[in-house]
Amino acid sequence: MSSATIESLAPLAAALPDPPTELPFTEANWRTLLAIMDTIIPSIRRETQATDKSTQLTISDIEYNTTVDDLKKTVTNPPDSESLDEYFNERPSEIPRFQELLKRTFVFNVRDDARKGLGFILAALNTRVGCLMLTGSATSFHEQPPHIRESILQRWQQSYLPPLNNVYSQMTRISRSLWYKTSPTFHKVSGFPPVPEHYKPGSHFEYDFMQFQPGTEPEIIETDVVIVGSGCGGAVAAKNLAEGGHKVVVVDKAYYYPPSQLPMSEEAGGIHLYDNGGADNSDDSSVTIVAGSSWGGGGTINWSASLQTQGYVRKEWAQDRGLTFFETAEFQNCLDRVCHRMGVSTEHIRHNHGNQVILEGSRKLGYHAKAVPQNTGGNEHYCGHCTVGCGAAQKQGPVVSWLPDAAKAGAKFMEGSEVHHVIFDESSGTKKAVGVKGTWTSRNSEGGVDGPDSGKTVREVIVRAKKVVISSGTLWSPIVLLNSGLTNPQIGQNLYLHPVNIVLAVFPEDVRPWEGGILTTVCTSFENLDGHGHGVKVETTAMLPSYVLTLANWDSGLDSKTQALKFRHMNGFISIARDRDTGRVYPDPVSGKPRYQYTPSAYDRAHVLEGVIAIAKICYVSGATEIRPCIGGVAPFIRNTSEMPSSSSDLEADPGITDPSFKAWLEALKRTGNKPPIAPFACAHQMGSNRMSVRPQDGVVDPKGKVWGTEDLYVADASVFPSASGVNPMVTNMAISDWISRSIGRELRGVEARL
C-alpha cells in the first residue's frame, strides 16, 4: 500500500491524535492483524459443537453436513470426520510457525511505505473513531464476532476507498499463502506431499566457494572478468569466458543448495530460493512478482520450459529496432548451442493431467497446441516441485551444467556476496569499469545461512577486473547500475512482465496436480491477437498450494477452506501475455531494493482476458465440473454433472461450449473484465529494464551488451531484451548472453594480443 493512498482517509487521519508512521508489533496492532488473519482463515464449528462463538465462525449443522457431504462426493478418499473437524477448526493465530512466518514477512519482505499504510489501518481499527469510519461500528475490529468481521472484509473488497481494497487483497493473499505453508492439517486432509514422493537426490557438483577471514580492510581480488550474478545469463557468460582461457570470478548475493536439500518446502523455498521471501508487488499491488534468488538464479527454480525466440519477435527486434543480429544465422547458432548443452528436447515427455487437458482440449476446439521442449537432458522428469528446486538434478540449469563447466575451466565462485556498485576509473575522461565493490557474508558456524550476521563473517570485498559483466537479472541489474552513479534515464525503464491471470478448474478424477512436469505443453492460437506479435499463450502453472490457491477468489472463510480441500482434483492454467506496454524498476528510497511501477494496461488486459475465456472453454470440453477464474466478482461455473455425457451415444447431444448456461456465464465473465484490483495478476518473467538499442538515447546497452557511455562494462541477462520475448525467457536470455560473452572474449583476446 502506497502511503499516498492514505490521502483518501484524510478525515480519519485528522481524527487520530498521533497516526503511526510504521508497523511496530505493538500488542494492539499484532492482535488486530491476527484477528484479520483469523477472519480470512477462520475456525469453523457447527453450532452444536461450538465452544467459543467469539472466536469461532459457527454455521448450522445442516450447512456443515451439506458441505461435508459435497466434499465426500467430489474428493477421492475424503478425509474422515475427525480430520475434517480438526481442519475446519484450525486458525492461524494458534499456529506458532504461522506467527513466526508472518512476523518475518512484515519485517523483511514488506516495503516501508506498505508497513506505514497497514500500520495506519491497524491503529485506526483500535480506536472508536477509526472503527466507526472503517467498519461502521464503534466496536474494535478484534472484538467483533467472526461473522461480522467477515462481512467487514467483504465490504472492503467493494469499498470506494483504495486503502481498504488494498488491505483486503493483500491480507487475503498473505494469510492464505502463509497458512498453506504452515498448516498442520492442510497437507493431511488434502493429500498434498510437502516434497515429491518416489525420487532420489541427483548427483552433486562440489562447488568450492571463496572464503575470507575477518578483517577491517577490504579483501581485494584480481581477475580478468567479474560476473555479478550466477543465473542464466551470468552462468553462460562464465562458461564461455573461462573456457576461452580468461580468469573469471562469479559473485552472487544468494547461496547454493545441493540436490540433497531440494526440493525445499514451500516455506523454506520462499525464504531461500526467491527474492523478497517468495513474492513482491508492484507499487499499486496490481501484479505479484516472483523472481528467483539462489545460486543459479531463475534457472534453479524455473519449470524447464525451453522455447526458442519466435520468428516474429526476432523480426521486430531486427527490423523495427535496428538490431539486425537477431535475424542472422549466428543468433540461431547461439539458440541451438545453449539448447544442445542442456539436452533440450520434447523426447521422453510424459504429460501430466493439466498438460493433457491443454493438448486434448485445444484439439477439440480447433486450437493449436504443442509440446514444450524441456532442458532435462533428454530424460523424463515427472516432478512438479521444481519451482522450489530440482532435487533430482535432472533440470540442466546453471547449477547443473553451465557453472560446473565454468569451474572445470578455472572459474572462481563467491556466494553470499552482494555487489553495491561498479568501480570506475575516469582518469582518461571516460567511465572505464575496473571492478565491483560489495559485502560478503559467510555462512554460519553450522554451514547454514539463517540467523543474525553476528554469527557470521562479514567482509567488504573489491573484485578488480578488466571487464565487468552485470548479470543480476531484470530487477537488480538496473539497481546496480544506478547505484554506480550512471545517469542514463533509460536505466530501469521498459520493464516487461508477461502478466498472467489464473484459472482454476476442478475435475471429477483424482488428478494429483503436483505430480509431473510443470509446463510441458502450450496453446499458441492466441499469441498474435493484434497482428503485431502481442497476445497470450495458454499454459499450465506450478501446482503448489501457496502458489495458486493464494490467488483464488476469497468470498468467505468457509468457501475458501472448502475449495482448498478439492486441491487434489484441481488444475491451474495461465493466460500469459506478451505485453506491449511497459513499466519501470527503480530503487526504494529506504531499503534500496527494487520497486516496480507497473500496471497491466487495458490493451494487454484485453488479450489476457481472451486467454482466460479460452482456458474456460478448454476446461469445459475436458470435463471440468467447476471453473474458477481468479477474478473477484466472477462466480465459478458449476456444472450440472447429471447432464454430462456418460456414453458415446450421449455425445451426439452434448452441446459443448454452446451450452446456454456456459455461454451466459462467459458473457458475465466478459462484462466483469479483469481490471485491477478485482483481478490479481502474477508475473514470473521479467525483461527489458536495461534495453539493448542501436542508439544511446533509446536504451542502456549497445548491440554487443556494452553499457552506453562506459568502457568495459556489460550487461548479460534478460534485462537487455529489446521487448518482451513472448516465450519463457530462459533460452533467449542464454542465447543473447552467449553472444555477448563471446564478443567480450574476442575483445579480451585482442587486448592481450596487443600486449
Buried (B, 14 or more C-beta within 10 A) or exposed (E): BBBEBBEBBEEBBEBBEEBBEEBEEBEBBBBBBBBBBBBBBBBBBBBEEBEEEEBBBBBEEEBBEEBBEEBEEBBEEBBEEEEBBBBBBBBBBBBEBBBEBBEBBBEEBBBBBBBBBBBBBBBBBBBEBBBBBBBEBEBBBBBBBBBBBBBBBBBBBEBEBBBBBBBBBBBBBBBBBBBBBBBEBBBEBBBBEBEBEEBEBBEEBEBEBBEBEEEEEBBEBEBBBBBBBBBBBBBBBBBBBBBBEBBBBBBBBBBBBBBEBBBBBBBBBBBBBBBBBBBBBBBBBBBBBBBBBBBBBBBBBBBBBBBBBBEBBBEBBBEEBEBEBBBEEEBBEBBBBBBEBBBBBBEEBEBBBBBBBBBBBBEBBEBEBBBBBBBBBBBBBBBBBBBBBBBBBBBBBBBBBBBBBBBEBEBBBBBBBBBBBBBBEEEEEEBBBBBBBBBBBBBBEEEEBEEEEEEBBEBBBBBBBBBBBBBBBBBBBBBBBBBBEBEBEBBBBBBBBBBBBBBBBBBBEEBBBBBBBBBBBBBBBBBBBEEEBBBBBBBBBBBBBBBBBBBBBBBBBBBBBBBBBBBBBBBBBBBBBBBBBBBBBBBEEEEEBBBBBBBBBEEBBBBBBBBBBBBBBBBBBBBBBBBBBBBBBBEBBEBEEEEEBEEEEEEEEEEEBEBEEBEEBBEEBEEBBBBBBBBBBBBBBBBBBBBBBEEBEBBBBBBBBBBBEBBBBBBBBBBBBBBBBBBBBBBBBBBBBBBBBBBBBEBBEEEEEEE
